[in-house]
Amino acid sequence: MAEPHTPVRADLPPPSRMLTGRTVYRVVWKLNTDVLVGYCWCGVPHEATDPIELWDWLLAHPDTHGPGDAPDGGTPPVGSDSAVRELVKS
Amino acid sequence: MPSWPLNQWYIAAYSSEIEEGLLGRTICDEPLVFYRTSEGEVVGLADRCVHRRYPLSLSHLKDDQIICGYHGFTYDKSGSCVAAPAQKRIPRAARVPSFPVHEQDSFVWVWIGDSDLADTALIPRAPWLDSPDYTVVRGREPIQGRYGLLVDNLMDLSHETYLHGGYIGTPEVAETPITTEVDEEANVVYVSRHMDDAECPPFYANSTGIGGRIIRWQDVEYHAPCLYLLHSRIAPAGVLPPEDGPDDKAFHVEVTYGITPETEHSTHDFWMVARDFALGDEKVTEYLATNNHTVVMQDVVALNILEEVVEGEKENYQELSINIDTGGLAARRILKKLIAAGEAPSAAPAAAPAVAGTV
């Protein structure tokens, strides 16, 4: 399947990013639709209306990239989660 | 092959349950006995005397040793038999298996699997349970159902609207879209539902004193297989966290669950509610304890019924999944991956191979 060149933009409020690991899959639900938008941890998006189909796509995407290809770093967690992480550290 | 992952830490008990005496509890089909030594260390041993299988948990604890209540075989904290009736020499095979245990955040964790792989750094944290900044209510309920049913239940909170209406459920929970993330390396599933103008359910109205509509954020963080965290933020409508400084205009509740398989068809449901407001207020504590217990029991009744349904259904029954199941499906897949990793001959939990395919 050809990858779209323009990333899909899902119309969603924050949080924009929650987990900070290197290989995080993300699935957002487009507001006022039944459409899910999944993002592989490499950044490539895919739309589906069936969560099983979407997970199958994400997990198979693509079988040629490994964890070493993950983008560096990540944004800090938001909301109560950041407080949680502070507590864990203390 | 068990339906739970091996080579994992599981919550066996609250620390407060193991003070004096012996505690018998089955974890992942392993009958275990726990006790605390005079030096405060928690010990976990197989709960069967090596002689004639008598449960050690029904025996006697003396001088940090268990004396079997049937024939008097005596075991030290490592599980070695140190005395047997009328025997001059103790048989080399006279020992019961010892299980790695670790106390953290008010839990006693036990490692189920290859003891050589037990690494306490892998245990996920829930520090509010043991923090002076929070007041905690807690309990444990047996579920006559497989642990996967409780994982399904907790990963999709839209059920609150229907199963827990009048307590924690309001229409907005089922109507608000979720965002899901999965950390493949850490085996964490995160499901976020942010309701920015919602009805305040009685559970939060009566404990916080908020009268009108609210901002209600539910951020679920599932550390497979055992620890489930629901970070709940409640604030009057329009009150967002400040960009800098503490979020002290909001009420925070850390709803925490330990999801521990007992057998293939039963589960220990450890539940806790930790709050950062009304600290030490006995009335609020009593209210939250009573009402959360009611909510837990609504789940227990439903899951007991579902276990009977699942047990009795035809092979290859096909369930239907929709968008609200995105997080639950991710949790199932992570568990499947961990089960495969735990079964591998040279299983190493920190380097579990990914299992792509069906969810």
HADDOCK unambig.tbl for C-alpha pairs under 7 A between the chains (distance, minus, plus):
assign (segid A and resid 19 and name CA) (segid B and resid 181 and name CA) 6.91 0.50 0.50
assign (segid A and resid 19 and name CA) (segid B and resid 183 and name CA) 6.96 0.50 0.50
assign (segid A and resid 21 and name CA) (segid B and resid 183 and name CA) 6.14 0.50 0.50
assign (segid A and resid 23 and name CA) (segid B and resid 183 and name CA) 5.82 0.50 0.50
assign (segid A and resid 23 and name CA) (segid B and resid 184 and name CA) 5.81 0.50 0.50
assign (segid A and resid 23 and name CA) (segid B and resid 185 and name CA) 6.64 0.50 0.50
assign (segid A and resid 24 and name CA) (segid B and resid 181 and name CA) 6.38 0.50 0.50
assign (segid A and resid 24 and name CA) (segid B and resid 182 and name CA) 5.29 0.50 0.50
assign (segid A and resid 24 and name CA) (segid B and resid 183 and name CA) 4.38 0.50 0.50
assign (segid A and resid 24 and name CA) (segid B and resid 184 and name CA) 6.22 0.50 0.50
assign (segid A and resid 25 and name CA) (segid B and resid 181 and name CA) 5.42 0.50 0.50
assign (segid A and resid 25 and name CA) (segid B and resid 182 and name CA) 5.08 0.50 0.50
assign (segid A and resid 25 and name CA) (segid B and resid 183 and name CA) 6.57 0.50 0.50
assign (segid A and resid 26 and name CA) (segid B and resid 180 and name CA) 5.75 0.50 0.50
assign (segid A and resid 26 and name CA) (segid B and resid 181 and name CA) 4.34 0.50 0.50
assign (segid A and resid 26 and name CA) (segid B and resid 182 and name CA) 6.56 0.50 0.50
assign (segid A and resid 27 and name CA) (segid B and resid 179 and name CA) 5.81 0.50 0.50
assign (segid A and resid 27 and name CA) (segid B and resid 180 and name CA) 5.04 0.50 0.50
assign (segid A and resid 27 and name CA) (segid B and resid 181 and name CA) 6.20 0.50 0.50
assign (segid A and resid 28 and name CA) (segid B and resid 178 and name CA) 6.78 0.50 0.50
assign (segid A and resid 28 and name CA) (segid B and resid 179 and name CA) 4.60 0.50 0.50
assign (segid A and resid 28 and name CA) (segid B and resid 180 and name CA) 6.43 0.50 0.50
assign (segid A and resid 29 and name CA) (segid B and resid 177 and name CA) 5.89 0.50 0.50
assign (segid A and resid 29 and name CA) (segid B and resid 178 and name CA) 6.26 0.50 0.50
assign (segid A and resid 29 and name CA) (segid B and resid 179 and name CA) 6.31 0.50 0.50
assign (segid A and resid 50 and name CA) (segid B and resid 322 and name CA) 6.31 0.50 0.50
assign (segid A and resid 50 and name CA) (segid B and resid 323 and name CA) 6.78 0.50 0.50
assign (segid A and resid 51 and name CA) (segid B and resid 322 and name CA) 6.37 0.50 0.50
assign (segid A and resid 51 and name CA) (segid B and resid 323 and name CA) 5.84 0.50 0.50
assign (segid A and resid 51 and name CA) (segid B and resid 326 and name CA) 5.56 0.50 0.50
assign (segid A and resid 52 and name CA) (segid B and resid 359 and name CA) 6.31 0.50 0.50
assign (segid A and resid 55 and name CA) (segid B and resid 359 and name CA) 6.93 0.50 0.50
assign (segid A and resid 56 and name CA) (segid B and resid 357 and name CA) 6.05 0.50 0.50
assign (segid A and resid 56 and name CA) (segid B and resid 358 and name CA) 6.36 0.50 0.50
assign (segid A and resid 59 and name CA) (segid B and resid 356 and name CA) 5.52 0.50 0.50
assign (segid A and resid 59 and name CA) (segid B and resid 357 and name CA) 6.92 0.50 0.50
assign (segid A and resid 60 and name CA) (segid B and resid 356 and name CA) 6.66 0.50 0.50
assign (segid A and resid 79 and name CA) (segid B and resid 241 and name CA) 6.93 0.50 0.50
assign (segid A and resid 80 and name CA) (segid B and resid 231 and name CA) 6.50 0.50 0.50
assign (segid A and resid 80 and name CA) (segid B and resid 233 and name CA) 6.98 0.50 0.50
assign (segid A and resid 87 and name CA) (segid B and resid 127 and name CA) 6.35 0.50 0.50
assign (segid A and resid 88 and name CA) (segid B and resid 125 and name CA) 6.54 0.50 0.50
assign (segid A and resid 88 and name CA) (segid B and resid 127 and name CA) 5.96 0.50 0.50
